[in-house]
Structure formats: structure tokens, C-alpha cells
Amino acid sequence: MQGTTIWVYAIGFLAQIFFSARILYQWVVTEKAKKILSPPLFWILSIFGSYLLFIYGVLRNDFAIIFGQFIAYYIYLWNLNMQGIWKRLHLSVKTVLLATPIVAAAYLVRDMEVFTTLFFRQKDIPFWLLIFGSAGQLLFTFRFIYQWIYSAHRHQSLLPIGFWIISLLGSGIIVTYGIIRHDPVLILGQSVGFVAYVRNIMIGLQIRK
């Protein structure tokens, strides 16, 4: 971890700090309320973390990381809208938030031949490992798709038990991927959430009884 690599890892760790903070905060307020909550700060921290992890994925030439962030990012924004925060933001801030992932993706695929070589034909990332990591990110991202469908049906921002079960499964795959890739950012970042995922599942099941 020398030279520019230090800064790359620093960005990745900072992203995971935001993600870990959202989980820990949600866990604390849930424990106090004795029911699963979806606080606005959870989604605000999610956006900050997603921004940074997307940058980290680009710098690491890791398509699995980038792929996992893209869909979830807009679901974060949707939840902010459901909680009434989005309408309070200035138009310029909204424009930047909406456009950033699209602009970044367009920049990455501006030359498809270079993009394909860079992200799919790397010697240090076998294709099977890329598929495995992407599957983990896909499952981890699906939890937000599930959360979005569940919440939209009920017209409010919620974090159901299914969200935490999918989180636990997806996180396990990503940690395994991180171990194989020798990526401390993924390993440490995902490990923090394990206890909170399990605890939210327990609280949710207790409420159902």
C-alpha cells in the first residue's frame, strides 16, 4: 500500500466508514424503539458511501464493485424522496446527485474495447471470480430492489426482515470475494454489518410473534 495505492484504499475505507455508520446508527435507533426503523440518516450516509465506493471501484478497475453501486444509489435517492428530504434540496444539488452515476458510467464505457479489456480481461481477476463477485454484489443490490418494492407498495420507507436476510447472504459472498481478492476494504466493510443484520432479523421476528 504505497504511493497512490494508499489513497485508493483510503477512499475505499472512507466509503465503508459511511456504510458502517449507517448500519450502526440504524441498529441503535432500532434497539431503542424495539422495532425496525428506516431513519433518514441511514439513506444520507448511504449516498455518501456509494459515491466514494463507486470511485474506489473505478480506481481498482473492479467492475463487481461498480455494478453493485449503480442500482442501489438511485434507490437511496427514492427513499430520501419518500421521507421528504429530496424536496428540500436545491435544484443544483439534485442535478448533481442524479447525473453523477450516469456521467461516470458514460465516461467508463466511452471506449468499449478499452472498457472490456480493463474490467473483464484482467490477469489478476479470473473471469469466474468476476462472476462470483458480481453475483454477490447483485444479491447485495437486490436487497434494495426488494426494499424499494416492499416500501413502494406501502407508500413509506421501510426496512423489512427480508432486506436483512438478503443482506446477510450477500455480505457473506462479498466477504468471500474480498478474501480471494485480498481486498481489506471489502472484508472489513462487510464484516461490520453482520451483527446488525442478525439483530434486525431477531427484532423483526420478535415483533411478528
Secondary structure as UniProt FT lines:
FT   HELIX           4..33
FT   HELIX           40..59
FT   TURN            60..61
FT   HELIX           63..82
FT   TURN            83..84
FT   HELIX           86..88
FT   HELIX           91..108
FT   HELIX           112..120
FT   TURN            123..124
FT   HELIX           127..154
FT   HELIX           161..181
FT   HELIX           184..208
//
